[in-house]
Amino acid sequence: MHWNSVSDFLAMGGYGLYVWGSFGLTAAVVAGEVLMLRAQRKNILLNLRNELLSERTLS
């Protein structure tokens, strides 16, 4: 495809809203997944730390 201007490129032959909306939604979902994984990792590490500390105090 050849575009004569940036606005032609963004319009994507009339499908720009669908194309850029799809990219935007995908980026938002991937960013949300990364944030959720980071929070889950943090919780797991805190739980492991607490378990290790409680085992040390029992023995």
C-alpha positions as CSV (number, residue, x, y, z in Angstrom):
1,M,0.0,0.0,0.0
2,H,1.1,3.5,-0.7
3,W,0.0,6.5,1.4
4,N,0.2,10.1,0.3
5,S,0.1,11.5,3.8
6,V,0.1,10.6,7.5
7,S,-3.7,11.1,7.6
8,D,-4.1,8.5,4.8
9,F,-1.9,6.1,6.7
10,L,-3.9,6.6,9.9
11,A,-7.2,6.2,8.0
12,M,-6.0,2.8,6.7
13,G,-8.3,3.0,3.7
14,G,-11.4,3.5,5.9
15,Y,-10.5,0.8,8.4
16,G,-8.3,3.0,10.7
17,L,-10.7,3.0,13.6
18,Y,-10.8,-0.8,13.6
19,V,-7.1,-1.2,13.1
20,W,-5.9,1.3,15.6
21,G,-8.6,0.4,18.1
22,S,-7.5,-3.2,17.9
23,F,-3.8,-2.2,18.5
24,G,-4.8,0.0,21.4
25,L,-7.0,-2.7,23.0
26,T,-4.3,-5.3,22.6
27,A,-1.7,-2.9,24.1
28,A,-4.0,-2.2,27.1
29,V,-4.6,-5.9,27.7
30,V,-0.9,-6.8,27.5
31,A,-0.1,-3.9,29.9
32,G,-2.8,-5.1,32.3
33,E,-1.4,-8.6,32.2
34,V,2.1,-7.4,33.0
35,L,0.8,-5.3,35.9
36,M,-1.2,-8.3,37.3
37,L,1.8,-10.6,37.0
38,R,4.0,-8.1,38.8
39,A,1.4,-7.9,41.7
40,Q,1.0,-11.6,41.8
41,R,4.8,-12.1,42.0
42,K,5.1,-9.6,44.8
43,N,2.4,-11.4,46.8
44,I,4.0,-14.7,46.3
45,L,7.4,-13.4,47.4
46,L,5.8,-11.8,50.5
47,N,4.0,-15.1,51.3
48,L,7.2,-17.1,51.0
49,R,9.1,-14.6,53.1
50,N,6.4,-14.8,55.8
51,E,6.5,-18.6,55.7
52,L,10.2,-18.7,56.1
53,L,10.1,-16.2,59.0
54,S,7.4,-18.2,60.8
55,E,9.4,-21.5,60.3
56,R,12.5,-19.9,61.8
57,T,10.6,-18.7,64.9
58,L,9.0,-22.2,65.4
59,S,12.4,-24.0,65.4
